[in-house]
Amino acid sequence: MSMIDAKTARGISDSASYGVEEILRNVDAAVKSRAKSGIAHAECTFSKENVSKDEITKAIAEIEALSYSVHLKDEQNGFYKLALSW
């Protein structure tokens, strides 16, 4: 296996932008993984560097429309933390 170098990793990080669709993909993956383990809750954390307040708000609305309980648990320290249950 060949790992990328730090300069390339920084470039990827600097240009990363999540958006609502990427938030939803990450939440979906977390929910599926936890549900398959018999767990009915999950937490997902997103960096404020890559996700805007508007994007997280829109994603929460879409998740709630699917009948999940969603709580924006933490907005401090540069992160948004979503707590979901079903």
Order of alpha helices (4+ residues) and beta strands (2+ residues): alpha-alpha-beta-alpha-beta-beta
